[in-house]
């Protein structure tokens, strides 16, 4: 699921750049909490995946809050290096006032996050598509967290746009009436 999300985010960022907009890109794994905290309740806990993997406070402090300012904007493009499970030590960067952030990741319409984004594209997938895209060892955790997100956050109703992405090469926009 994460690779597909990054693929779509990359295409969106390219389209914005083609429209002569400065674009910032980041993904949720760059804002994970340390593994010792993410996996405190076990590797397979879907509630921990939904609630505890993302450093929400850090994302607000270093990205969403500063980018929400009208002028004098800045950001930190990541806090965490998922490969080393250490702080990324990414420097604070100045941001043009007209820059757009494309942030790739799940659960962005949770109540503690959605107010930080002007627009969210929800990628809708079936359980079978998720199982094809994530490893068998991760499927139950991912699906459990995803089902909770769908039930609690109602992303298809709250998103700016919804793409059905059973096959990432052939997305279909779902039009709401």
C-alpha positions in Angstrom: 0.0 0.0 0.0 2.8 2.4 0.8 4.6 2.0 -2.5 1.4 2.7 -4.4 0.7 5.7 -2.3 4.2 7.0 -3.1 3.7 6.3 -6.8 0.5 8.4 -6.9 2.1 11.1 -4.8 5.0 11.3 -7.3 2.7 11.7 -10.2 0.8 14.4 -8.4 4.0 16.2 -7.5 5.2 16.0 -11.2 1.9 17.5 -12.4 2.1 20.4 -9.9 5.7 21.0 -11.0 4.6 21.1 -14.6 2.2 23.8 -13.6 5.2 25.8 -12.2 4.4 25.2 -8.5 7.2 24.6 -6.0 6.5 21.2 -4.6 7.6 19.6 -1.3 7.3 15.8 -1.0 7.3 13.7 2.1 6.0 10.4 3.3 4.7 9.0 6.5 7.6 6.7 7.1 9.8 9.8 7.5 7.6 10.6 10.6 7.4 7.2 12.2 8.0 6.9 15.9 11.0 4.8 16.9 10.5 1.0 16.5 10.5 0.5 20.2 7.4 2.7 20.5 5.7 1.6 17.3 6.0 -2.1 18.2 5.4 -1.7 21.9 2.2 -3.8 21.7 3.6 -6.3 19.1 4.3 -6.2 15.5 0.9 -7.3 14.4 -1.4 -5.0 16.5 -3.7 -3.1 14.0 -4.7 -0.5 16.6 -1.0 0.3 17.3 -0.5 0.6 13.5 -3.4 3.0 13.3 -2.7 5.1 16.4 1.0 4.7 17.3 3.2 4.5 14.2 3.1 8.1 13.2 4.6 10.9 15.3 1.6 13.1 14.9 3.0 15.8 17.3 6.2 15.9 15.3 4.4 16.1 12.0 2.4 19.1 13.3 5.4 20.8 14.9 7.8 20.4 11.9 5.5 20.3 8.9 1.8 21.0 9.1 2.0 24.0 11.5 4.9 25.8 9.9 3.5 25.3 6.4 0.1 26.5 7.5 1.6 30.0 8.0 1.0 32.6 5.3 4.6 33.8 5.1 8.0 32.9 6.5 7.3 29.3 6.0 9.7 26.5 6.7 9.6 22.7 7.3 11.7 19.7 8.2 11.2 17.0 5.5 11.6 14.1 7.8 12.2 13.2 11.4 12.9 9.5 11.1 15.0 7.2 8.9 13.1 4.0 8.7 16.1 2.1 7.4 18.2 2.8 10.5 15.4 3.5 12.9 17.1 6.6 14.0 16.4 10.3 13.8 17.0 11.5 10.2 18.6 14.8 11.3 17.1 16.5 8.3 17.7 20.2 8.5 15.0 22.9 8.7 14.4 24.4 5.2 12.9 27.7 4.1 9.9 27.2 1.9 8.5 29.6 -0.8 5.1 31.0 0.2 3.4 29.4 -2.8 4.9 25.9 -2.2 2.6 22.9 -2.1 3.1 19.8 0.1 2.4 16.4 -1.3 2.4 14.0 1.7 2.0 10.3 1.0 0.7 8.0 3.6 -2.3 6.2 5.1 -4.8 7.5 7.7 -4.5 11.2 6.7 -8.1 11.9 7.4 -8.0 10.9 11.0 -9.3 13.7 13.3 -5.9 14.5 14.6 -4.4 15.0 11.1 -7.1 16.0 8.6 -7.2 19.7 9.6 -3.5 20.1 8.5 -4.3 19.3 4.8 -6.1 21.5 2.3 -6.9 18.5 0.1 -6.6 14.8 0.5 -6.9 12.1 -2.2 -8.1 8.8 -0.8 -6.9 5.7 -2.5 -9.7 3.1 -2.2 -8.7 -0.6 -2.4 -10.2 -3.9 -1.7 -8.9 -6.3 0.9 -7.7 -8.6 -1.9 -5.6 -5.7 -3.5 -4.1 -4.9 -0.1 -3.1 -8.5 0.4 -1.4 -8.6 -3.1 0.6 -5.5 -2.2 1.8 -6.1 1.3 3.7 -9.1 2.6 1.7 -11.9 4.2 3.3 -11.1 7.6 1.9 -7.6 7.4 -1.5 -8.1 5.9 -3.6 -8.6 9.1 -2.0 -5.6 10.8 -2.5 -3.4 7.7 -6.0 -4.5 7.0 -7.1 -4.2 10.7 -5.8 -0.7 10.9 -7.2 0.2 7.5 -10.7 -1.2 8.4 -10.6 0.9 11.6 -9.6 4.0 9.6 -12.5 3.4 7.1 -15.0 3.0 9.9 -13.9 5.9 12.1 -12.6 8.5 9.6 -14.9 7.9 6.7 -12.3 8.9 4.1 -14.4 8.3 1.1 -16.9 10.9 2.3 -14.3 13.4 3.6 -11.6 13.2 0.8 -11.3 15.8 -1.9 -11.1 13.0 -4.4 -11.3 9.3 -4.3 -9.4 7.0 -6.6 -10.2 3.3 -6.9 -6.8 1.7 -7.3 -7.1 -2.1 -7.5 -4.4 -1.9 -10.2 -2.1 1.2 -9.7 -1.6 1.4 -13.5 -5.3 1.9 -14.1 -6.8 4.1 -11.3 -10.5 5.1 -11.6 -11.9 8.2 -10.0 -15.0 7.7 -8.0 -17.4 10.5 -8.6 -19.7 11.3 -5.7 -23.2 12.6 -6.3 
